[in-house]
Amino acid sequence: LKTIKLAHVVILLVDGRAPLTKQDLHIGIQAIRHGRCLLFAANKFDEVDLATQEGIVATLQHIMQSTFSELAGMTCVLCSAKTGKNLNLLLDKMVQTYERWNRMLEPDQLTRFLERLFLTRSFGDSQNVLGMVQVSARPPTFTLYIKNKKLRDSDVRFIVNSIRAEFDMGGVPMLVHQQLEADAVEFRAGKKPHKGFVVPRLMRVPAAPKPKASKPSADADEAARTAKPPPRKTKVQSDVEGQTPLPRGMGRPKPSA
């Protein structure tokens, strides 16, 4: 699990001759939970008969669609470490998936995407959606602005899968936070919204820049070097200054000889 947290892209290497084990499924689920990209690599495919290759590929695709439905469009590479077949293809797919994981979509792109999406296909609460922005990457995280009622999980899943298909981001985990319009209004008014409120990137107040320390000029440095130090006080002056003042008309006794 520590290796998954430190990784950017997780390659799940399985034996192409046998079905996936529980350990393989557990590793893939943990990678998705930690927001990491996931690639399938079926090794030892050079030892599989041509007659059974299509059946194995169909089984792998069914497992990926049913178990890892959060990563629609995930890539599966058939390779062989012994012969080196498709190893370069596996590296290319890994780089492509990493670039998708780091991608940031502009608000205008998401606005036009939602307009086209609701024109072609609308669901029950499509009129309840106000807009959508991407607040961060790695993994791509979005804030969905809602009028008064949060969407169902199936509606959110439909929007996420549509984003993957529209912007070619298959195999990348995505996070979506739903934000009610009332919470955004309260945040702008200076009030404290509910606990799950996420401040979007466009509403964050930038921190005030720190004042730069001014460097002393050359004239000031020269004046500081040439300035004479204040005269040192003698012991008698220090004793006189340290004495308490006497009332008017009263003198101090003269020191005896």
Secondary structure as GFF3:
##gff-version 3
##sequence-region A 1 257
A	DSSP	alpha_helix	2	6	.	.	.	ID=ss1
A	DSSP	beta_strand	9	15	.	.	.	ID=ss2
A	DSSP	alpha_helix	22	33	.	.	.	ID=ss3
A	DSSP	beta_strand	37	43	.	.	.	ID=ss4
A	DSSP	three_ten_helix	45	47	.	.	.	ID=ss5
A	DSSP	alpha_helix	50	67	.	.	.	ID=ss6
A	DSSP	three_ten_helix	69	71	.	.	.	ID=ss7
A	DSSP	beta_strand	76	78	.	.	.	ID=ss8
A	DSSP	alpha_helix	87	101	.	.	.	ID=ss9
A	DSSP	alpha_helix	107	120	.	.	.	ID=ss10
A	DSSP	three_ten_helix	126	128	.	.	.	ID=ss11
A	DSSP	beta_strand	129	136	.	.	.	ID=ss12
A	DSSP	beta_strand	141	146	.	.	.	ID=ss13
A	DSSP	alpha_helix	153	167	.	.	.	ID=ss14
A	DSSP	beta_strand	175	180	.	.	.	ID=ss15
A	DSSP	alpha_helix	181	188	.	.	.	ID=ss16
A	DSSP	three_ten_helix	201	203	.	.	.	ID=ss17
A	DSSP	alpha_helix	218	226	.	.	.	ID=ss18
A	DSSP	alpha_helix	235	242	.	.	.	ID=ss19
###
